[in-house]
Amino acid sequence: MKQSLRVAVIGCGAISGNHFAAIREAGQELVALCDILPSRTRGAIQKYSLGELPCFTDYIEMLDTVKPDAVHICTPHYLHAPMCIAAMERDIHVLCEKPLCISLEQLKELREAARRSRSQVGVCLQNRYEPNMRRLYEMSREGVSAACGYVTWKRDAAYYGSGTWRGTWDQEGGGVMINQALHTLDLMQWICGMPTRVSARTFTDHLAGVIEVEDTATARFEGEGNVFTFFATVAAGGDFPVSIQARLATGELMQVENYQFTCNYEPLPSASQGAVLGKSVWGMGHKWLIADFYDHIENGIPFPIDLEEGSKVVRMILAMYASNGALVDIPE
Ligand SMILES: NC(=O)c1ccc[n+]([C@@H]2O[C@H](COP(=O)([O-])OP(=O)(O)OC[C@H]3O[C@@H](n4cnc5c(N)ncnc54)[C@H](O)[C@@H]3O)[C@@H](O)[C@H]2O)c1
């Protein structure tokens, strides 16, 4: 019989429930929790019926005491890199929530730690597992001549008040781009290929006075033989479906809008979707990605959405922030 891996989770806030459910479904054993707020670890145990578990407020103490095989990082953005590095230094596999990191300095430190480590790093870019996205990815292997993506959502003062790290440059590392729109931008580069240059503008208009970071962004990316454009805002009056449109090299116009998938405006059959933990979210990505992460570890195969893969969308976003309208290179 297969031996379960011993898994710990750092950060027991909003997204942690998706991880607990997926760890269990992947047949792994949850062995410890960490959150700086004991009320969060206690609350998670109760809410998700996790049973008796050792709880910590210091993640280093947890890693050194429990010595898990793998750790999931579900904390504010600025902590992802130091927490990943601490796990890598101990050869503990790590699944990191997006974004992998928030600066090029952090990326450099992550790469150095990875060179010395035997552990695998996975980044939670779970929308790549959405059936419609996988189909679009397969269909786009022949090439994409142009594409565009839109994320048009509403995040208000109450949302930004839900965590002191939100809406700040030093802890969230950015606004709509590094948080809400990161998944869609990652899908764009996955489908179109990693671009080399970008011109972009970011704005803090509607949420000025509420957040330091951008609430709206536009960008034009130049890639290998294609151009793709991107618009994202959290200043909308409501949440609208994420939209990606791609003109394939073969001429077909593909469009994915959440569950809808069309080719030249004709609907294609859409894979059925479900709620995650009773919450109406787009798809079941965490469950699929986390199962796949553990399959790769158990089979000793490198997980494809690794540190370098997870760094791509971060490098694209950091270039957007640096652009201020100018055409700039996306950093290596
Ligand atoms: N993949 C997705 O679709 C998705 C969706 C939502 C959130 N996320 C990501 O998940 C991460 C967490 O987001 P959230 O919405 O759950 O935030 P949250 O604020 O609800 O939870 C973060 C938790 O981390 C804890 N924490 C802070 N500092 C800590 C430390 N030093 N040690 C241990 N715990 C600490 C906080 O107390 C809090 O309980 C973010 O990176 C976010 O972008 C990803």
The ligand as an SDF file (V2000), in Angstrom:
LIG
                    3D

 44 48  0  0  0  0  0  0  0  0999 V2000
   -4.8960   30.1370   -5.9400 N   0  0  0  0  0  0  0  0  0  0  0  0
   -5.9570   30.9230   -5.7470 C   0  0  0  0  0  0  0  0  0  0  0  0
   -6.8890   30.9830   -6.5470 O   0  0  0  0  0  0  0  0  0  0  0  0
   -6.0130   31.7550   -4.4970 C   0  0  0  0  0  0  0  0  0  0  0  0
   -7.2420   32.2540   -4.0260 C   0  0  0  0  0  0  0  0  0  0  0  0
   -7.2230   33.0110   -2.8530 C   0  0  0  0  0  0  0  0  0  0  0  0
   -6.0270   33.3010   -2.2140 C   0  0  0  0  0  0  0  0  0  0  0  0
   -4.8550   32.8110   -2.7500 N   0  0  0  0  0  0  0  0  0  0  0  0
   -3.5610   33.1270   -2.1380 C   0  0  0  0  0  0  0  0  0  0  0  0
   -3.4690   32.4750   -0.8770 O   0  0  0  0  0  0  0  0  0  0  0  0
   -2.6640   33.2560   -0.0060 C   0  0  0  0  0  0  0  0  0  0  0  0
   -3.4530   33.5420    1.2630 C   0  0  0  0  0  0  0  0  0  0  0  0
   -4.6140   34.2480    0.9130 O   0  0  0  0  0  0  0  0  0  0  0  0
   -5.8890   34.2620    1.8910 P   0  0  0  0  0  0  0  0  0  0  0  0
   -6.9820   34.8950    1.1090 O   0  0  0  0  0  0  0  0  0  0  0  0
   -6.1050   32.9190    2.4950 O   0  0  0  0  0  0  0  0  0  0  0  0
   -5.3710   35.3040    2.9930 O   0  0  0  0  0  0  0  0  0  0  0  0
   -5.8190   35.4200    4.5130 P   0  0  0  0  0  0  0  0  0  0  0  0
   -5.3740   36.7570    4.9680 O   0  0  0  0  0  0  0  0  0  0  0  0
   -7.2450   35.0280    4.6630 O   0  0  0  0  0  0  0  0  0  0  0  0
   -4.9360   34.2780    5.2290 O   0  0  0  0  0  0  0  0  0  0  0  0
   -3.5550   34.4060    5.4190 C   0  0  0  0  0  0  0  0  0  0  0  0
   -3.2050   33.7460    6.7530 C   0  0  0  0  0  0  0  0  0  0  0  0
   -1.7940   33.7760    6.9380 O   0  0  0  0  0  0  0  0  0  0  0  0
   -1.5430   34.0180    8.3190 C   0  0  0  0  0  0  0  0  0  0  0  0
   -0.1950   34.5140    8.5120 N   0  0  0  0  0  0  0  0  0  0  0  0
    0.2770   35.7890    8.3200 C   0  0  0  0  0  0  0  0  0  0  0  0
    1.5790   35.8420    8.6460 N   0  0  0  0  0  0  0  0  0  0  0  0
    1.9390   34.5940    9.0340 C   0  0  0  0  0  0  0  0  0  0  0  0
    3.1640   34.0330    9.5140 C   0  0  0  0  0  0  0  0  0  0  0  0
    4.2890   34.7740    9.6430 N   0  0  0  0  0  0  0  0  0  0  0  0
    3.1830   32.7270    9.8650 N   0  0  0  0  0  0  0  0  0  0  0  0
    2.0430   31.9700    9.7530 C   0  0  0  0  0  0  0  0  0  0  0  0
    0.8520   32.4570    9.3220 N   0  0  0  0  0  0  0  0  0  0  0  0
    0.8120   33.7470    8.9700 C   0  0  0  0  0  0  0  0  0  0  0  0
   -2.6240   35.0230    8.7000 C   0  0  0  0  0  0  0  0  0  0  0  0
   -2.8140   35.1120   10.1010 O   0  0  0  0  0  0  0  0  0  0  0  0
   -3.8400   34.4800    7.9490 C   0  0  0  0  0  0  0  0  0  0  0  0
   -4.5910   33.5820    8.7540 O   0  0  0  0  0  0  0  0  0  0  0  0
   -2.2780   34.5030   -0.8020 C   0  0  0  0  0  0  0  0  0  0  0  0
   -1.0380   34.2650   -1.4150 O   0  0  0  0  0  0  0  0  0  0  0  0
   -3.3480   34.6030   -1.8580 C   0  0  0  0  0  0  0  0  0  0  0  0
   -2.9480   35.2870   -3.0390 O   0  0  0  0  0  0  0  0  0  0  0  0
   -4.8450   32.0500   -3.8510 C   0  0  0  0  0  0  0  0  0  0  0  0
  1  2  1  0
  2  3  2  0
  2  4  1  0
  4  5  1  0
  4 44  2  0
  5  6  2  0
  6  7  1  0
  7  8  2  0
  8  9  1  0
  8 44  1  0
  9 10  1  0
  9 42  1  0
 10 11  1  0
 11 12  1  0
 11 40  1  0
 12 13  1  0
 13 14  1  0
 14 15  2  0
 14 16  1  0
 14 17  1  0
 17 18  1  0
 18 19  2  0
 18 20  1  0
 18 21  1  0
 21 22  1  0
 22 23  1  0
 23 24  1  0
 23 38  1  0
 24 25  1  0
 25 26  1  0
 25 36  1  0
 26 27  1  0
 26 35  1  0
 27 28  2  0
 28 29  1  0
 29 30  1  0
 29 35  2  0
 30 31  1  0
 30 32  2  0
 32 33  1  0
 33 34  2  0
 34 35  1  0
 36 37  1  0
 36 38  1  0
 38 39  1  0
 40 41  1  0
 40 42  1  0
 42 43  1  0
M  CHG  2   8   1  16  -1
M  END
$$$$
